[in-house]
Amino acid sequence: MVKAKEVFVSILIQTDLEGLTLLKRGKVRDVYDLGDSLLIIATDRVSAFDVVLPDPIPDKGRVLTQISIYWFNHMNDIIENHILVTDIKHYPPVLQRYRDLLDGRSMIVKKAKPLPVECIVRGYISGSGWKEYREKGTVCGIKLPEGLLESSRLDEPIFTPSTKAEEGHDINITFEEMERIVGHELAMKIRDISIRIYKRARDMAEKKGIIIADTKMEFGLYDGRLILIDELLTPDSSRFWSIRDYQPGRSQDSYDKQIIRDYLLSIKWDKRPPAPELPPDIIEKTSQRYKEILKILTQ
């Protein structure tokens, strides 16, 4: 069976599917143009501080894909999503020779036009939101009550959009700035849907012992309709915390690549390419962390 180049066991660094047009290679995903649809493949690449690292995380791409599919299916009644096919058996013949590579880590999706904003919902105050709150008492221009601690739960989730940067950091913007980018009605609709999705996911996850502190979503236009695209509620787009270990007033241990960030900080890497190689134990611990949150959320 023909396989893509640069594949080692279950560790996929990047794809090279002969006969197909590579449309985009992002930090994690490779996107191919299938004509009237797209093939999205989640590799095992991992980035930290906006730099792609040389070492992949085994099965990370499969975890991201399966978690996204799980959440997309649970949000179908709120909004249409981009998924067309996820079962390798129903992929077109041109892709069958790559079935071992694609199975579990890919999906065929609608060819939507992505909107130029990231849609972030925060139910807890953390990360860049906590930094701004300490300085100004606001998050993306939204005034919050005084006296909040790091990782405090907000009385109501807030919608805090950002720009979508191809490279480097996204930049937080106000809702009014988002309105100027996509228009008033579309901005209002996106905010409402984003908060509804977050609230449903939060309630579902809490029953399984997981806090979803915040999450980032992407939307696109397809045949004039607003649809949900990219990934949904994964460890790469959300902060997942254990309810059992949660304690306001400090940063929380997340089910994501925090293990890698902590290691890179410990060796005082300057956060500029090329990134250093990761020790085997850091790779293994990170892989297990991703697999753990997949099992908790989807079983």
Long-range contacts (C-beta under 8 A, 24 or more apart in sequence): 1-97, 1-99, 1-100, 2-97, 2-98, 3-98, 3-100, 3-101, 4-98, 4-101, 7-101, 9-58, 10-44, 10-58, 10-59, 10-62, 11-44, 11-56, 11-58, 12-41, 12-43, 12-44, 12-56, 12-61, 12-101, 12-105, 13-43, 13-44, 13-45, 13-56, 14-43, 14-45, 15-41, 15-43, 15-101, 17-95, 17-98, 19-94, 20-94, 27-52, 28-60, 28-61, 28-64, 28-236, 34-92, 34-108, 36-111, 37-84, 37-108, 37-109, 37-110, 37-111, 38-108, 38-109, 38-110, 38-111, 39-95, 39-102, 39-106, 39-107, 39-108, 39-109, 40-106, 40-107, 40-108, 40-109, 41-101, 41-102, 41-105, 41-106, 42-105, 42-106, 42-231, 43-105, 46-257, 46-260, 46-286, 48-257, 48-260, 48-261, 48-264, 48-275, 49-261, 49-264, 49-271, 50-167, 50-168, 50-169, 50-271, 51-271, 51-272, 51-273, 51-275, 52-275, 53-260, 53-275, 53-276, 53-277, 53-278, 54-274, 54-275, 54-276, 54-277, 55-277, 55-278, 55-283, 57-257, 57-283, 57-286, 57-287, 57-290, 58-283, 58-287, 59-287, 59-290, 59-291, 60-286, 60-287, 60-290, 61-105, 62-104, 62-105, 63-234, 63-235, 63-290, 63-291, 63-293, 63-294, 64-105, 64-231, 64-234, 64-235, 64-236, 64-290, 65-104, 65-105, 65-106, 65-107, 66-104, 66-294, 66-298, 67-232, 67-233, 67-234, 67-235, 67-293, 67-294, 67-297, 67-298, 68-107, 68-231, 68-232, 68-233, 68-234, 69-107, 70-297, 70-298, 71-201, 71-232, 71-233, 72-228, 72-232, 74-200, 74-201, 74-204, 75-197, 75-200, 75-201, 75-228, 75-232, 78-193, 78-196, 78-197, 78-200, 79-193, 79-197, 79-226, 79-227, 79-228, 80-222, 80-225, 80-226, 80-227, 80-228, 81-227, 81-228, 81-229, 81-232, 82-109, 82-110, 82-112, 82-220, 82-222, 82-227, 82-228, 82-229, 82-230, 83-107, 83-108, 83-109, 83-110, 84-108, 84-109, 84-110, 109-229, 110-222, 110-227, 110-229, 111-222, 112-220, 112-221, 112-222, 112-227, 112-229, 113-220, 113-221, 113-222, 114-164, 114-218, 114-219, 114-220, 114-229, 114-230, 115-182, 115-186, 115-190, 115-218, 115-219, 115-220, 115-221, 116-163, 116-164, 116-181, 116-182, 117-161, 117-162, 117-163, 117-164, 117-173, 117-178, 117-181, 117-182, 117-190, 118-161, 118-162, 118-163, 118-164, 118-170, 118-216, 118-217, 118-218, 119-159, 119-161, 119-190, 119-191, 119-194, 119-216, 119-217, 119-218, 119-219, 120-159, 120-160, 120-161, 120-162, 120-194, 120-214, 120-215, 120-216, 120-217, 121-157, 121-158, 121-159, 121-160, 121-194, 121-195, 121-197, 121-198, 121-214, 121-215, 121-217, 122-154, 122-157, 122-158, 122-160, 122-213, 122-214, 123-153, 123-154, 123-157, 123-198, 123-202, 123-212, 123-213, 123-214, 124-151, 124-152, 124-153, 124-154, 124-211, 124-213, 124-214, 124-239, 124-241, 125-150, 125-151, 125-152, 125-154, 126-150, 126-151, 126-213, 126-214, 126-239, 126-251, 126-252, 127-214, 127-239, 128-172, 129-160, 129-214, 132-172, 140-172, 140-173, 140-174, 140-175, 141-174, 141-175, 141-176, 149-248, 149-249, 150-248, 150-249, 150-250, 150-251, 151-213, 151-241, 151-246, 151-247, 151-248, 151-249, 151-250, 151-251, 151-252, 152-248, 153-248, 157-195, 157-198, 157-199, 157-202, 159-191, 159-194, 159-195, 164-218, 186-226, 189-226, 190-219, 190-226, 193-219, 193-226, 193-228, 197-228, 197-232, 197-233, 201-233, 205-240, 205-297, 206-243, 208-296, 208-297, 209-242, 209-243, 209-244, 209-296, 210-240, 210-241, 210-242, 210-243, 210-255, 210-293, 210-296, 210-297, 211-240, 211-241, 211-242, 211-243, 211-246, 211-252, 212-238, 212-239, 212-240, 213-238, 213-239, 213-240, 213-241, 213-252, 214-238, 214-239, 215-239, 235-289, 235-290, 235-293, 240-293, 255-289, 255-290, 255-292, 255-293, 255-296, 256-289, 256-290, 256-293, 257-286, 257-289, 259-285, 259-286, 259-289, 260-286
